[in-house]
Amino acid sequence: MEMVGGLSPPAWAGPERGNQADNLDTQEGIPMQHRRADRSSRPAWHHLAARFAGDRECLASFLALEAAEILAGEKPANLINVIDRPQGCGKNLYRLWREHGPELLRGSGLAALELIDRGESLLLCIYRPEALGALLARKDSAAVLRRAGYSEPLAPARVLAELRARILAGGPFPHEIGVFLGYPLKDVVGFMGWAPLPFVCQGPWKIYGNPTRSLKLADTFHRCRRRMAQRLACCATPFDCLAPSAGRKAAREVFFRCAS
């Protein structure tokens, strides 16, 4: 998920979250094969924006790309930071969200919670309620959130309301948000200092301990976004991409048909 200016990202977020310029190749003690991979080919929405002239189409394409991993069934939630100023295409995504956002998500299987509006930017949590509910029902996820101070029952609406309250209260960004975003729990607790795991590399988030599963998951997220960008670029309307049929099978079929 590419953030669009505005709010400072959580500290655990990597360059894809907040455009940080960490050069891990200069860090000693991290094996070369575990250092941050080059994501220069990561699809960006502004490369697609010119294709969608209408306001609703424009916003739908943005939401479809930023929710690509959720629509593919690989991630429960994403954060999207929408700034209140015109983009390169001339569209103001903040104003388009205010006018069309909830309507466009209706029927998509996705839900949105506005975590904080600072005037110049809006931080959204886009999620699939069923996927987030399944994640919260896991004993390991629930244990992390209980330790972070969340009270049961750990239902999506309840925990998201608590998350929003913590963000609105100010202070440090709630690092347990990595649980909501489907990051490996070892990386979340490693960053929070709750487990004696070494920092080993930087991906879209900070990775602790054995990086194999984390890097594989990051690559899965990247491929979801790449497939969605392909759909948007050549053979699908953004409204189709936001529909429930924009799941894993549909995305794969369209991707290979377009690429052939």
Secondary structure, DSSP 8 states (H G I E B T S, - for coil): ----SSS---TTB-HHHH-----GGG-TTS-GGGS----TT---GGGTGGG--SHHHHHHHHHHHHTHHHHTTS-SEEEEEEESS--TTS--HHHHHHHHHHHHHTTTT-EEEEEEE-SSEEEEEEE-HHHHHHHHTSHHHHHHHHHTT--SS--HHHHHHHHHHHHHT-SS--TTHHHHTT--HHHHHHHTTSS---EEEESSBEEES--HHHHHHHHHHHHHHHHHHHHHHHT--HHHHHSGGGSHHHHHHHHHHHH-
